[in-house]
């Protein structure tokens, strides 16, 4: 449809916003609404021309920023942990074998789209369907405030291993031999690490700080890798990993996340615009959709064989219960080399979209699902020596500080000045807890959203719990689990940035809510008057 260029952005932005709001109203994540917006734009015929090319470009930027932010939180040594490397590899092999056998079986049912597949096509399709969605998992973990959680880090690590397999496959399928300059890449990365680290250290907090992030992603990372014949996406990930230990990495992560959230809207819309579904492609997607649950179940069985608690394995596996955008990219490569038809690419796009719709409510209610089926899940594995074992006792603690971040640590130290060793800090970041313990303070690893924690620990000596986790959804889940305690002996104190969140806390029985914005000015004046005579 021929429309004024000015209206292109208005069309997709309005569609995304309206559909996102409606999805949120019915209890689904906004990303499901963005997918629907893509289908609606596609169905209307408005995707032809500038909207299609513009959305695709924005989607590519979003994926680049996403991989960069993942790199900022991912240390290389984590990828080589058995529960990540072995799980990702073993799961991929088993899924390829299982899916290939099932697709071969479906050929005999006379469905034309299956009967036209060769053995090579079947293997490529199975490989494409073995991936889980990095975009979906990251957005889901962020929505629950669990990016730094143990199960979140396992899921992200597995996704990175999968993405590396995809990048290697695409490189070999293109039959494109990397440039000999790839031999100089280690030296280039060393130089980039030194230069970027120094630049980041000198950056002020203004617009140049954001610009540095884009420079690191698209120039230092993507362009450097592309010049030597490697995939640009991999460059964005690696550059992020080079900066993972920088003192200002958290600030850079927060700044780039703001841009990532916007650009990834275009990614989900772009998925819906891949092609119009036909009866056969939609039917194929419905036939293959249950295999998303099979993927999640297989991940649960594999992860349960390692030194992980059943809840950690369950939450990691549930997050990976979907099909991936990288699978769609592999499918497009299959189209280019003549192994798959355009009909299959459309079917895979529909399948991925439907898997998001299936997985979204499951992940939103993941903690409730675990509580509901806990009896069965706990039978899968009862490891006692894993790093994610919940504490069985709070010792002599009387005050708990939940979350040891930028607000939690000052709260923790202030309470220690008053109550001494009666104060205990809890956090689900094992490295942070280890650092606090190393400095001689009382801290334990714990996932406070876990019902197992509050079921097993005796809280009769606890007098107060200070909720200092920045994420609202994580706090709500924690309070929900605490409510399971009969005759709760302690009071709960929480921080809130917004009045509607404060009201939600109060409605759930929080004893005192500190409304940050309303009290900031008062505290500023109060502390000033106490220290200076005016």
N, C-alpha and C positions, 0 to 999 in steps of 0.2 A: 504494500500500500504506500502510495506517495504522499508523505506528510512533511511538514516543515521540520527541518533538523532540530529546531528549538524544542519541539515536543517530544523528541526521542527519550530524553532523560526523564521528562515529566511522566511519560507513560510507564516506564519500568519502575521508577521510584514510587509512583502512586500505587501501582499494582502490588509491589512488594510490601509497602506499608499496610495497605488494607488487608491483604491476605495474612500478613504476619500478625496483625492485631486480632483478626478473626480466629486464627489458629491458637493464639494465646488464650482467647476467651473460652475455648472449648477444652483447654487443658493440655494442648500440644505445644511443643517448642516452636518459636517463630520460624525456624528454618523449614519446617514442614509447609508453612504458609508461603515461604519464598519459592519452594519447589512448585507449589500449585500455581503461583503467579507466572512461573516460566511456562507451564503447560497452557495457561490461559492466553498468554501472549502468543505462543506458538499456534494455538487453535484459531486465534483471531486473524492470523496472517500478518501481524504487525512486526514480526521478527525479521522480515526480509530487509536487507540493506544495512543501514547504519546502526540500528538497534542491535542486530545480531553481532556485528563486528565490534561494536563498542562494549557490549556485555562480555564478550569473549576476552577482550583485552583486560577489562577490569577483573574478571575471574582469574586470569593468569597472575595478575599482580597480587590478588588475595592469597593464592596458593603459595606464591613466593614469600610473602610476609609471614604466612602461617609456618612454613618450614623454618624460616629464620628464627621465629619466636620459640619454636620447639628446640632448635639448636641452643638457644640461650639458656634452656633449662635442662639440657641433656649432656651428661658427661660421658665421654667415650668408654670409660671402663664399665659403665652400666650396661652397655650393649653386649658385653661378653659374659654377663652373668648367665648361668645355665637356664634359669627360668625364663630368660628372654631369648637368647640365641637359639637354644635347643628347641624351645617351645615353638618359636616362629618357624623354624626350618622343618621340624617334624610335622607340624600342623599343615604346612603348605604341601608337603609330599603326600600326606594322607588324603587331603582334600582333593588334590589333583587325581590321585588314583581312584578315590571314591566317586568323584564327579564324572570322571571319564567312563567308569563302569556304568553309572546311572544313565548318562547321556546315550551311551551305546545301547542300553536296554530300551530307552525311549524311542530309538530309531525304529524299533520293530512294531511300534504302535501306529505307524503310518502317518505321523505328523510330518508334513513336508519340510518344515524348517529344520527338523532334526535329521531327516533322512538324507538331506543333501550334504551333511557334514562328513569330511574325510577324517582319518585318524589324526592327522596333523591339526586339523581344525578343532577336533574334539579336545586334544591336549591343550591347545592355545586357549580355548574357551574355559576349560577347567582351571588353567593357570590364572586367567583373568578373574574368575569367580572366587579364587582363594584369598583375595585381598580384602581387608576391612578398611573402612573409611577413616583416614586421618582427620579430615575436616570435621566429620560428625563426632568422632570421639573427643577431640579437643573442645569443641563447642559444648558437648554434654558435660565434660569434666569441669569446664569453666562455669557453667550454669549451676553446678552443685558445689563449687568452691573446692574441688578435689584435684586440681592439677598437680599439687605437691604431695598428694597422698601416695602411699606405697602402691596401692592397686593402680592408681593413675599413672605412676611412673613405669610400672610393668607394661601396661597397655600401650603407652607411648613408645617404649623401647621396642616392643614387638612390631608396632606399626613402622618404625624407622627401619627395622630389618626387612620388613616386607617391601618398603619403598626402595631400599637398596637393590633388592632382587628385581623390582620393576624397572629401575633405571638401567641395570645391567642387561636385562632382556631387550629393552628398547634400543640400547646402544648396539647390541649384536644383531637385532632384527633389521636395523637400518643398514647393516653391512658397512658401517662407517668406521674406519680405523682411526682411533685417536691420533692426533698430531704427535710427532716426536717430542714436542715441547712439554708433553705430559711428564716427561722425566724430570723436568725442572719444577714441577708443581709443588713438591715438598719445600723447596727453597722459597718459592713464591708465597706459599702459605705462611712460612715462618716470617718472611718480611711483612706480609699483610697483618699478621698477628701483632708484630711490634708497632707498626704504623697505626693501625686502628686502635690499639690499646692506648697509645699515647694521645691520639686525637680525642678519644672518648673521655680520657682523663681531663683534658683541657676544655671540653665543651661546656658552655653555660647551659642554663635551663630553658632557654628560649627556643625560637623556631629552628636555629641551627642544630639543636639537639635532635629534633625529628629528622631534619635533612640528613644528618649523619647516618641515621638508621637506614634511610633509603639508599644512600651512597654505599653503605656496607653491603646491602642486599644485592642491588642491581649492577653496581660497578665492580666492587671488590670481589663479590661472590659469583653472581650469575655470569657476568661478562668474562671473568677470568676462566671459568670452567668451560664456557662455550667456545672460547678461543682455542682451547686445546682439544676440542672434540668431545667434551663431556656435557651431560645434561645440565642446563642452567639451574634447574630446581635443586639439584644436588649441591651446587655451589652456594646457594642461599642457606641451606642446612648447615654445611660445613663452616661457613663464616660465622654463623651463630654459635656453633660449638667452640670456635676459637676464642670467643669472648665470654665463655661461661663462667670463668673465675674472676672476671673484672669486678672491682668494688661497686661500679655503677650499673651492673647488669640488670638489677631489679628495676631501676628507673627506666632503662632503655626498653626492657620488656613491657612495662606498663604503658610507655609512650607508643610503642609500635602496635600494641594490642588494640588501641583505640582505632588505628587505621585498618587493622586486620578485620575487625568486626564489620566495618562498612564494606570493604572490598569483597568479603566472602559472601555477602548478600548476592552479589553478581554471580558468584560461583554457583549457588543453588538455583538461581534463575536460569543460568546457562544450561544446567543439567536438564531442566524441563523443556528447553528449546531445541534439544538435539534432534527430535523428530516427532511427527504425529503418530500416535499409536494406532495400529490396525488391530483387527480382531485376533489375528494370529500372533502378533508380537505381544499383545496384552495377555493372551492365553499362555504363551511360553513363560512370561514373567510370573504369572500366577502359579504355574507348575513348578518353577524353580525357587519361588519365594520361601517355601518351608525349609530349604537348604540353608538359609540364614540361621535358623534355629539349630540346625545340625552343626553348623560351624561353631556356634557359641557353646553347644554341648561338648564338642570335641575339645575346644579350648579349656573348658572346665575340667575335663578328665585329665588332660595333659598337665595343666598347671597344678592340679591336686597331687601329682606325683612328686612335686618338688617341695622344698621346705617352706611352704606357705600355709597360712591358715585358710580354712575353707572359705571364709568370707572374702578374703583377699582374692582368692582364685575365682570366686563367683562374680564379684564386681568387675574384675578385669575381663573375664570371659563375656559377661553381659554387654560391656561396652563395645566388644569386638564382634557382636552379633549383628552384622550388616554386610552389605556389599559396597565396593569402593569406587571412588572416582578414578583411582589408578587402574582398576580393572577396566573401566570404560576407555581409558587411554590405551591400554593394551589391546582392547577390542578394535579401536581405530587403527592401530598399527596392523592388526590382522586384516582389516579392510584394505589397507594400502598394499599389503603384500599378497592379496588375493585369497587368503585363507578363510575370511568371514565376509558375509554379505552385509549391505547397509541395513537390511532387515534385522540382522543380529545386533548391530550397534544400537538401533532403536530399542530392541527388546532389552538389552543390557541397561540402557538408560532408564527405562521404565522399571526394571527390576531393582536397580539401585535406589530409585526414588521410593518405590514401595517398601524396600527394606528400611529406609529411614522412617517411613510412616509407622512401620511395625515396631522398630527399635525405640523410637522416641518415647512412647508412654512406658515401655518396659524400663528404660533408664531413668525416667522421671520418678518412678516408683520402685527403684531398685532396692532401696533399704527395706521398704515394706514387703517386697517380694521375698527378700532374704529372711526376714522375720517370719513370714508365713510358711516357708518351706525349710526353715532352719534345721529341723529334725532330720530331714533327708540329706541336706547338703553337708551337715557336720559329719555324716557317716563316711563321706568320701575320703577325708584325710584328717588325721588328728596329730599333726606335727607339733611337738612340744619345744623344739629347739630353733624355731624360725625367728627372724628378726621382727616379724609382725605379730608376735604373741602379745596379746593384751595383758597388762599388769593384773595380778591377782590381789594386790593390796596397795593401798596408798600410804602405807607405813603410819607414821604419827602425824601425818598432815591434817590440818584443820581448814586450810584455805587452798582452793585449786584455782590456778590461772590457766584457762583453756586458750591455747594459741600463744606462741612466743615470737610473734612478728614485731613490726615497728611500734605497735601500741602495747602488745602483750609484754615485751621485755621491760619497758619502763614501769608498767603496772606490777610486774613480778618483783622488780627490785624495790619499788616503793613499799610493797606489802612485806617484803623481807626485812626492811628497816623497822617495821612495826612488830611483826610476828616471828621473825627469825626463821628457824628451820621448820616451822609449822606450815610454811608455804611450799606448795609443789606445783611446778609447771608441767603442762601436758601439751604435746604437739605430735602431728603425724609425719613430720619431716625428720627421718632418722639422723641425718647429718647435723641438723640444727640442735636436736636433743643431745647428740654426742658432744657438740661444742659447748653447750651449757653445762653438761656434766663435767667436762674437762676443766671448766673454770671453777669447779667446786660448788656448784649450786644444785639444788634438788630438782630434777626433771626426769620425766619418763616418756617413752614413746607410747602413744595411745591414739586410737581413732575414736574420738568422742561421739561420732555418729553411729558407732557399733553398739547394738543392743547387748551383745555378749559382755562388753565392758561393764555396763551398769547392772547386768544380771549377776555377775560373778564377784564384783568388788563390794566389800562391806563399807558403806558410807556413813555409818552411825556417828563417827567422830568429825565428819565434815560439817563446817558451819557456814561456809560461803563458797560459791563458785562464780568467778569473774569470767564472763564471756568476752574475749578480746579478738576473736576471729573476725576478719574484715568482711567475709562473705555472709550475706544475710541468709541465703538458703541453707548453708552449712549450719548456722546457728539454729535455724528452725528445726532442722533434722535432729540436732543434739538435744534441744529442749523436748522434742517429741519422745526421744528415747529416755530422757531423764524422767519424764512423766510416768514411765512404767514403774518407777520406784514407789512402793507403797509407803505412805506416811513419810514423805521426803523430809529429812531432818535439817536441810540446809537451805539457805536463801540463794537466789540467782540474781546476779547483776549483769546487765548487758549495755553495750554501746549501740547507738543508733544515729545515722546521719539524716534520716528522713522521718517525718512525723507519722506517715502511714505504717512504716516498719515498727516504730515505737508502739503504736496501737496494737499491732499484731503481737509483739512481745508481751504486752500487758494482758492481752486476751488469753495468752497461753500460760499465765501465772508467774511471769518474771516479776520479782519483788521490786526492783528499781531499774529504770531505764535512763541512762545518761544520754540526753539528746545533744549530740555534738555541736551542731550549729547554734542551737539556742543558748547553750551554756559557755561557748567559747569566749564571747565577750565578757561575760561575768567573771570567768576564771582569770582572764587576762588582767582585768582591773584588780581582782582580789589578790592575785600573786604580786602585782606591782605595788599595791598599797602596803602589803606585808613586808616588802623588802626595801621600799623607798618611801620616805616621808614627802608627801606632796601637799 
